[in-house]
């Protein structure tokens, strides 16, 4: 099996990279090849890096691993979730005090490929079993949400569970290339008025990598 693991930054998957260094023989013995792509922060970098990579290296399955913010306060910081659907939540136009995305203004049509309605859903069935995780609806933004009016507009329009800067680009590329995929997102902070003193990035990175390692081992059958 050929697995692509991609992340926005090395920081987010550094423990997994250390794991790979120590377990290459076991993975090779299981006929499992792992490619790692550090795609960069944001939709633009992720889309370009994935597009360039997938032209010449098509995996059997792709995994995006990253940290992000949660709208749901019933999930503890450090919780890892499986993102099943994504929206591009700041691509569109302002109409007075309203935000209208490309579906609202008619530049995109619902269910045009690779969208399901207006969402980028993970439509791949029959994936090998991975560690059981809560499933989440994600939104992807260029500007991390940090004001109450913005947060309330996003909640009202998309009913998101989590927020990232790369998830939708990953879903879009994998859906178009027909590559089964998994998006793992670990909660480092709540989406609220920005206060980094409350964030738990080291914890989120720890739990993310524990889940990523378990997922890869499950897929590899080791």
FENBELSUL-V202967 format. One record per run of one state. SS is the DSSP state (a for helix, b for strand, c for the rest). FROM is the first residue (numbers start at 1). TO is the last residue. If there is no record, write none. Layout:
<<SS;FROM;TO> <SS;FROM;TO>>
//
This chain:
<<c;1;1> <b;2;7> <c;8;9> <a;10;29> <c;30;32> <b;33;38> <c;39;42> <a;43;56> <c;57;60> <b;61;70> <c;71;79> <b;80;88> <c;89;91> <b;92;95> <c;96;97> <b;98;101> <c;102;115> <b;116;116> <c;117;118> <b;119;121> <c;122;133> <b;134;140> <c;141;147> <a;148;158> <c;159;161> <b;162;164> <c;165;166> <a;167;177> <c;178;179> <b;180;190> <c;191;195> <a;196;198> <c;199;200> <a;201;220> <c;221;222>>
//
